[in-house]
Each structure stands twice: as C-alpha cells, then as structure tokens.
Amino acid sequence: MAVMEKLKIFVVQEPVVAASCLIAGVGLFLPAVVRPILDSFETAKQVPQPALSDVVAGVTGKKLE
C-alpha cells in the first residue's frame, strides 16, 4: 500500500491526531525559518554605542565629568 494511501486512511480514522501533528509541524517549522529571517533584518540596523561615561554612571551611580 502506498504511503499516501496509508496517510489518507490515518487522517480519516484519526482526524484530531492528524490535525495536531499538522499544527505541531507548523509550530516547529515557522520558528526554524522565520526567526533567522527576522534576525537578519535586525542585524542590518546598527545600534549606537552609549558613551562610556553613561555606562560608568549606570554601574556606579556617579556621573563622570
């Protein structure tokens, strides 16, 4: 029996399980594909570095002059 025929029989006999498997497949596929695409867009935007005096002031609580 062909794989597609077995798959059709499975979907008819267990529609809830088949739908759950489909939803899980989409849930695994989307983050694996979409997240790297979104990350590549974010790396195109360069964030300016804060001044060293602001970093020191944030750590120590004292503003350097």
Residue frames as a rotation matrix with the C-alpha (Angstrom) as fourth column:
MET 1
0.584 0.812 0.000 0.00
0.812 -0.584 0.000 0.00
0.000 0.000 -1.000 0.00
ALA 2
-0.050 -0.610 0.791 1.35
0.555 -0.675 -0.486 3.42
0.831 0.414 0.372 -0.92
VAL 3
-0.765 -0.340 -0.547 2.34
0.644 -0.378 -0.665 5.92
0.019 -0.861 0.508 1.72
MET 4
-0.869 0.473 0.148 -0.26
-0.436 -0.871 0.224 8.44
0.235 0.130 0.963 0.57
GLU 5
-0.057 0.872 -0.487 -3.00
-0.155 0.474 0.867 5.81
0.986 0.125 0.108 0.83
LYS 6
-0.174 -0.085 -0.981 -1.94
0.862 0.469 -0.194 4.98
0.476 -0.879 -0.008 4.39
LEU 7
-0.962 -0.214 -0.166 -1.87
0.267 -0.857 -0.440 8.70
-0.048 -0.468 0.883 5.20
LYS 8
-0.548 0.831 0.095 -5.39
-0.524 -0.430 0.735 9.17
0.652 0.353 0.671 3.86
ILE 9
0.136 0.585 -0.800 -6.66
0.335 0.733 0.593 6.26
0.932 -0.349 -0.096 5.94
PHE 10
-0.508 -0.409 -0.758 -4.93
0.842 -0.049 -0.538 7.64
0.183 -0.911 0.369 9.03
VAL 11
-0.979 0.150 0.139 -6.48
-0.160 -0.985 -0.065 11.10
0.127 -0.086 0.988 8.52
VAL 12
-0.184 0.970 -0.156 -9.94
-0.424 0.065 0.904 9.58
0.887 0.232 0.399 8.14
GLN 13
0.205 0.251 -0.946 -9.57
0.572 0.754 0.324 7.33
0.795 -0.607 0.011 11.20
GLU 14
0.101 -0.290 -0.952 -7.79
0.956 -0.235 0.173 9.86
-0.274 -0.928 0.254 13.46
PRO 15
0.392 0.072 0.917 -8.61
0.621 -0.756 -0.207 13.40
0.678 0.651 -0.341 12.31
VAL 16
0.990 -0.015 0.137 -7.76
-0.110 -0.688 0.717 15.02
0.083 -0.725 -0.683 15.67
VAL 17
0.459 -0.879 0.127 -4.33
0.365 0.317 0.876 13.37
-0.810 -0.356 0.466 15.85
ALA 18
0.052 -0.418 0.907 -3.64
0.999 0.005 -0.054 14.26
0.018 0.908 0.418 12.22
ALA 19
0.685 0.250 0.685 -4.61
0.305 -0.951 0.043 17.89
0.662 0.180 -0.728 12.83
SER 20
0.925 -0.378 -0.038 -2.44
-0.081 -0.292 0.953 18.00
-0.371 -0.879 -0.301 15.96
CYS 21
0.189 -0.889 0.418 0.52
0.731 0.411 0.544 16.65
-0.655 0.203 0.728 14.01
LEU 22
0.207 -0.042 0.977 -0.03
0.860 -0.469 -0.202 19.25
0.467 0.882 -0.061 11.30
ILE 23
0.911 0.163 0.379 -0.22
-0.019 -0.901 0.434 22.09
0.413 -0.402 -0.817 13.84
ALA 24
0.712 -0.702 0.006 2.91
0.120 0.130 0.984 20.79
-0.692 -0.700 0.177 15.61
GLY 25
0.117 -0.674 0.729 4.75
0.959 0.267 0.093 20.60
-0.257 0.689 0.678 12.30
VAL 26
0.452 0.108 0.885 3.89
0.486 -0.862 -0.143 24.19
0.748 0.495 -0.442 11.51
GLY 27
0.989 -0.038 0.142 4.87
-0.140 -0.538 0.832 25.20
0.045 -0.842 -0.537 15.05
LEU 28
0.437 -0.886 0.155 8.29
0.421 0.354 0.835 23.62
-0.794 -0.300 0.528 14.59
PHE 29
0.102 -0.371 0.923 8.79
0.995 0.022 -0.101 24.83
0.017 0.928 0.371 11.02
LEU 30
0.757 0.311 0.575 7.95
0.408 -0.912 -0.043 28.51
0.511 0.267 -0.817 11.47
PRO 31
0.883 -0.463 -0.078 10.46
-0.218 -0.552 0.805 29.38
-0.416 -0.694 -0.588 14.20
ALA 32
0.186 -0.860 0.476 13.19
0.530 0.495 0.688 27.48
-0.828 0.124 0.547 12.38
VAL 33
-0.097 -0.167 0.981 12.61
0.986 -0.148 0.072 29.51
0.133 0.975 0.179 9.21
VAL 34
0.643 0.484 0.594 11.13
0.471 -0.861 0.193 32.85
0.604 0.156 -0.781 10.27
ARG 35
0.868 -0.296 -0.398 13.40
0.276 -0.377 0.884 33.60
-0.412 -0.877 -0.246 13.25
PRO 36
-0.142 -0.981 0.134 16.65
0.750 -0.018 0.661 33.63
-0.646 0.194 0.738 11.23
ILE 37
-0.107 0.178 0.978 15.00
0.856 -0.484 0.182 35.86
0.506 0.857 -0.101 8.63
LEU 38
0.862 0.473 0.181 13.89
0.304 -0.768 0.564 38.34
0.406 -0.431 -0.806 11.30
ASP 39
0.589 -0.722 -0.364 17.32
0.438 -0.093 0.894 38.22
-0.679 -0.686 0.261 12.94
SER 40
-0.283 -0.720 0.633 18.99
0.943 -0.089 0.320 39.06
-0.174 0.688 0.704 9.63
PHE 41
0.307 0.453 0.837 16.81
0.565 -0.794 0.223 42.17
0.766 0.404 -0.500 9.34
GLU 42
0.978 0.101 -0.183 17.67
0.209 -0.484 0.850 43.23
-0.003 -0.869 -0.494 12.89
THR 43
0.227 -0.966 -0.124 21.41
0.722 0.082 0.687 42.95
-0.653 -0.245 0.716 12.33
ALA 44
-0.039 -0.195 0.980 21.10
0.891 -0.451 -0.054 45.41
0.452 0.871 0.191 9.45
LYS 45
0.716 0.325 0.618 20.15
0.019 -0.894 0.448 48.10
0.698 -0.309 -0.646 11.98
GLN 46
-0.296 -0.881 -0.370 23.20
0.614 0.121 -0.780 49.21
0.732 -0.458 0.505 13.95
VAL 47
0.808 0.531 -0.256 22.54
0.511 -0.414 0.753 50.50
0.294 -0.739 -0.606 17.45
PRO 48
0.265 -0.751 0.605 24.81
-0.254 -0.659 -0.708 53.37
0.930 0.034 -0.365 18.51
GLN 49
-0.102 -0.399 -0.911 27.02
0.783 0.533 -0.321 52.58
0.613 -0.746 0.258 21.48
PRO 50
0.910 0.413 -0.031 26.40
0.334 -0.688 0.644 54.63
0.245 -0.597 -0.764 24.62
ALA 51
0.327 -0.807 0.492 29.11
-0.499 -0.589 -0.636 56.93
0.803 -0.037 -0.595 25.89
LEU 52
-0.255 -0.531 -0.808 31.50
0.407 0.699 -0.588 55.31
0.877 -0.479 0.038 28.36
SER 53
-0.928 -0.081 0.364 30.63
-0.252 -0.585 -0.771 57.91
0.275 -0.807 0.522 30.99
ASP 54
-0.003 0.994 0.110 26.96
-0.936 -0.041 0.350 56.89
0.352 -0.102 0.930 30.78
VAL 55
0.354 0.063 -0.933 27.90
-0.014 0.998 0.062 53.23
0.935 -0.009 0.355 31.24
VAL 56
-0.663 -0.665 -0.343 30.08
0.381 0.095 -0.920 54.03
0.645 -0.740 0.191 34.26
ALA 57
-0.730 0.454 0.511 27.33
-0.652 -0.687 -0.320 56.23
0.206 -0.567 0.798 35.70
GLY 58
0.302 0.886 -0.351 24.85
-0.705 0.456 0.543 53.39
0.641 0.084 0.763 35.33
VAL 59
0.174 -0.325 -0.930 27.14
0.363 0.899 -0.247 50.98
0.916 -0.294 0.274 37.16
THR 60
-0.669 -0.600 -0.438 28.47
0.626 -0.137 -0.768 53.25
0.401 -0.788 0.468 39.91
GLY 61
0.378 0.868 -0.322 25.63
0.926 -0.344 0.158 55.75
0.026 -0.357 -0.934 40.20
LYS 62
0.189 -0.400 -0.897 28.09
0.272 -0.856 0.439 58.63
-0.944 -0.327 -0.053 39.76
LYS 63
0.936 0.155 0.316 28.25
0.348 -0.261 -0.901 60.78
-0.057 0.953 -0.298 36.66
LEU 64
-0.048 -0.998 -0.038 31.77
0.866 -0.061 0.497 61.34
-0.498 -0.009 0.867 35.34
GLU 65
0.778 0.252 -0.576 32.58
0.035 -0.933 -0.359 64.87
-0.628 0.259 -0.734 34.25
